[in-house]
Amino acid sequence: MNKLSLLTATDVQQRLAETIREKRTQQKLSRRLLAERSTVPEPTIKKFETTGQISLRQFILLWQCVDRLEALDSLGKTTPETPRTIDEVLSQ
């Protein structure tokens, strides 16, 4: 079921780019060092951090250098929807 959202795909891309940059700087990783560790070219990292544009594969390679992959893996797991009405609660 599609739900109404005020977020756009661009908003999410930008937030993910900000998160990678924040984690990189917290860990005192330069773009060059992150590029060496992740195999993602340094210009690609710069482009991602400024525009949010990157391939999924490259994003995963960056993420695994700054955080645990389990956090990303959990995004694909479905969670039961929370009932929104009394009738939905009672029907369960």
N, C-alpha and C positions, 0 to 999 in steps of 0.2 A: 504494500500500500504506500503510495507517495504521500508524503506529508508536506505541508506548506512550510517553507523555510525562508528566512530573510538572508541567509548566507548564500553566497554564490560560489561556484567552483574556484573562481579567482581569489575570493576571500580565504578559502581553505588552503589553496596553493601558497598564498602569501604567509599565512600563519605557520604552515609547515616549514617554509624557508626561514622564517624568523626563529622557529624552534631549533632548527639545525644550527643556525648562526649562534644563537644564545648558548647552546650546549657546547659548540666548538670553542667559543671564547671562554666559557667557564672552565673548560679543560685546558685552556691555554694552548690550543691548537691553531697554528696558522693555516691558511688555505693550502699552502704548499705541503705542509705536513699531513693534513687531512687527505690531500690528493695522493700522496705517497702511500698512505695507509689504506685508502679505499679503492685505489686504481681509477678513480674518477678524475679526469683532467682538471687542473686548477681553474682554467677559464670557464669550465662548465659549472664549477662550484660558485664562482663569482656571479655568473649569469643566473644561477638558481637563487642565490641569496638576494639578488636585486630584482628579478622578475617573477620568480616562482616556477619557472619553466625547467623541467628536467624529465628524463624518462623514469618510469617506475623502477626499473632495475638499478639505475644510478642512485635514485633516492634510497633504496634499500641498502645499497653498498655504503652510502654516507651514514645512514641511521645506525647500522651495526657498528660503526666506529665511535659513535657518540652516545649510544644507549643500547638497551637490550632489544633484540628482535622480537621477544615475546610480547612486548607492548604493541608492535605492529600486527603480529599474528592474531592477537586478541580482537582486532577490529573485524576480522572475518567471521568470528563466532557469533551466532545468533543468541540473543537473550530473550526470555519470555517478556511479552509486553505487559506493562502494568495496567491493571484494570482502571478504566476512567470513570465508570459509573457504578452505582450500587448493584444494578442488574448484572453487570459484567462480573462483579465479585461473587454474587449469589449463584451465577450460572457455572462457576468453576468447581 
